[in-house]
Amino acid sequence: MNPLQLYLTTSEVAERWRISPRTLEGWRDKGIGPSFTRIGNRVRYHIDVVERAERDWSSVQNTTS
């Protein structure tokens, strides 16, 4: 596998999670959300980080019920 295929763009993660790319940008500015890497002046998310966030966030239970 090409090493660059292990990284997703902001748009790719946003589409995967059905959120706005601006939401991810806001999370980065606030220091929340998945960790990211800058490759040159581009932001990329490693696929392992994205999948770990999905696992972690999917295990959060609704405590209001």
C-alpha positions in Angstrom: 0.0 0.0 0.0 1.2 3.5 -0.9 2.0 5.3 2.4 0.0 8.3 1.3 -3.1 6.1 1.1 -2.8 5.8 4.9 -3.7 9.5 5.2 -7.1 11.1 4.7 -7.8 14.7 3.8 -10.1 16.9 5.9 -12.8 16.5 3.1 -12.4 12.8 3.1 -12.9 12.5 6.9 -15.8 15.0 6.9 -17.5 13.0 4.2 -16.9 9.7 6.0 -18.4 11.2 9.2 -21.1 13.2 7.4 -20.0 16.5 9.0 -18.8 19.7 7.5 -15.1 20.2 6.8 -15.4 23.4 8.8 -16.4 21.4 11.8 -13.1 19.5 11.6 -11.3 22.8 11.2 -13.0 24.2 14.2 -12.1 21.1 16.3 -8.5 21.5 15.2 -8.5 25.2 16.3 -10.0 24.2 19.7 -7.6 21.2 20.2 -10.4 18.6 20.1 -11.2 15.9 17.7 -8.8 13.4 16.2 -5.1 14.2 16.0 -3.8 15.3 12.7 -0.5 15.6 10.8 0.7 18.5 8.7 2.4 17.3 5.5 3.9 20.5 4.2 1.0 23.0 4.5 -1.7 20.3 4.2 -3.6 18.7 7.1 -3.9 14.9 7.0 -5.5 12.4 9.3 -3.9 8.9 9.6 -6.5 6.2 8.9 -5.6 4.5 12.2 -6.4 7.7 14.1 -9.7 8.0 12.3 -10.7 4.4 12.9 -9.7 4.7 16.6 -11.8 7.8 17.0 -14.7 6.0 15.4 -14.3 3.1 17.9 -13.9 5.3 20.9 -16.8 7.6 20.0 -19.2 4.7 19.1 -18.7 3.3 22.5 -19.9 6.4 24.3 -23.3 5.7 25.8 -26.2 8.1 26.1 -26.4 8.9 29.8 -29.6 10.9 29.6 -32.0 8.0 29.2 
